[in-house]
Amino acid sequence: MHNADYQISYGSCRVAESYLHRILKAVSMRTLRENSYTIYPEPEYSPIQYLSWFSYRPDIFGVRSVEGADEYAFVECETKPRMKRILSKNYLSISVQSRLAKETRSRMILAIPTGTLRNLDTKIRERWEIWIINQRLGETDTMLPCLSDIREISIKPVSS
C-alpha cells in the first residue's frame, strides 16, 4: 500500500490522503467519541448555528455539551508538522457567537505522529493542544495540553 493511496472528494476536486493521515484521523475521532463528542469529519461549513468559519476546513470537528457549556474541538492532523503550514491554516477565521446563559469553549488540537514534535516551535502550545499518536499501535501516546489551559489551573496549598 502506497503512502498516498486513498482519495477524498471535495466537490469536483479529488485530494490524495496518506495512510498515516487516515490513522491520525481515525485515532483522533475515536478519542473524541470516547469523550462524548459528536464528530463531523472535514466539514466544509459549520454544522452548528452559532459557529462559523471561512476558507477553513478542519480535519475533524467535534462538539459536546459538558457542565452546561458547549465545547467545540477543531482537530488538524499533520503527518509532517511544520510551523509554517500550521500557521497558514485559516483557523483564526473561526467565529463563535455568544449565547445568553450558555458558555462556549473551543479546543484547537494538533494530532501528529510520534517523533515529529521536534519540528514544532513550543509557541504552538499557546493556542493548540498536541496529541502525539503512535501510528503502529493506533493510539494516542501523549496529550499535551494547551498552555492557556495550564495557566487556568490553580494550585491550592494543602492544609495540615
Secondary structure, DSSP 8 states (H G I E B T S, - for coil): --TT-EEEEETTEEEEE-HHHHHHHHHHHHHHHHTT-EEEES-SS-SSTTEE-SS---SEEEEEEETTEEEEEEEEE-SS--HHHHHHS-GGG-EE--BTTBEEEEEEEEEEETT-GGGS-GGGGGTEEEEEEETTTTEEEEEE--HHHHHH--------
